[in-house]
Amino acid sequence: MIGQLHSVVIDAPDPHALATFYAGLLGMEVKGAPGDDWVVATGAGYRLAFQEAPDLQPPDWPDPSRPQQFHLDIRVADVDVAEPQVLELGARRLPGGGGDFRVYADPVGHPFCLVWDAA
């Protein structure tokens, strides 16, 4: 092993606002203030960082001319309970999904999936 993952860094026009979204989604704590160009969300052994990108051109799921670049899979116990909660935080539902996942966009447009055990 050469190293260990320290952070996943996500571009955002407003790093604090997007960190607050993911902190609410994942039960994390935001470290940083509105107006900061670098904000971190931590908790449960994970660290997401958000860096200012004022000219961000967000993905346009599922358009391949503006691909997703990356996405996070968020495991939930019950998607029917989780979906209204993520929508209230500012997510929006995107086309696509399957027997064990649904696709959403965060408030900036980055795709993420809610995944569950569809046994």
N, C-alpha and C positions, 0 to 999 in steps of 0.2 A: 504494500500500500504506500502510495506517495503522500497522500493527504486525506483530509476529511472535508466534506462539504460544510462551509461556514454559513452561506446565505444563498437564497434565490433572490435576485434583484430584478425588480419590475419597474419599467419606465411609466411615468405618470405626469400629466400636466400639473397635478396638485398631489404631491406625495403624501401629505398628512391625510387628506380626504380618502385616498385609496387605502392607506394603511388602516384607517379607522374602519372601512368596509371589511377588509380581511380580518381585522381583530374581532369585529362583531361576528363574522362568519365562523371563525375558528376558536373563539374564546381566548384571544391573545391580548397582550398589553402593548399599547403604543408608546414608543419612546421617541419624542420629537414634538415639535409644535407647528401649528399652522404657519405657513410661510417658509419653513425649513426646506432646503433643497435635497435633503436626505433624511428619511424617517424609517424607523425599524419597528416591526411588530414581533414580539417574542412570546413564547409560551409552549409548554408541553415538550420542551427539548427542540423546538424548531425556531427558525429565524427567517423572516421575510424582510427584505429591505426594499425601499421605494425611492427612486431617484427622479429628480425633476427632469422632465423632457417636454418643454413647452410646445414643441412642434410635433408631438407624437401623432403619427398616422396609425390609428388602431387597426387591428385586423378586421376584416369584414366577412365573418363566418357565414357560409362556407365558401366564399369567393376565393379561388386560388390566386387571383391577381393581388390580393392582400391577405396572405396566409396567416394562420394563427401564431406562428413563430414558436409558441410553447403553450401549454395549458396545465392547470393543476387539477388533479382528481381529488375530490373531497369525499371521504367515506361518511355516509349517514346511516342511521338505523332505519329511518322511515322517510322516503322521499316525499310522501304526501304531507308529512308534518314539516319537513325542511324547506320545501319549495316556497310556501308563503312567507317564511321567515327570510329567505335570501332575497325574495322580491321586495320585501319591506325595507331591507338594507340598501336597495338600489340596483340589484341585479335585474336582468331581463332574460326571458327564455329565448333560446335560439332554436332554429330548426335542427333536427337530428336527435338521436338518442336510440336506445335499444332496450333490451330486456332488463339490463342492470345499470343503466346510466341515462341521465338527461343533461343536455348542454345548455349553458347559460353564458351571459357576458357580464363581467363586472361593470361598475359605473363608467369606466374608461373604454371598455370594449374588448378587453382580453377575455377569451373564452375560458371557461372552467366547467368541469362536470361534477354533478352529484352522482356518486356511485353507491350501490348497495348490493347486498347478497340477495339475488332474486330466486333463491332456492325454491 
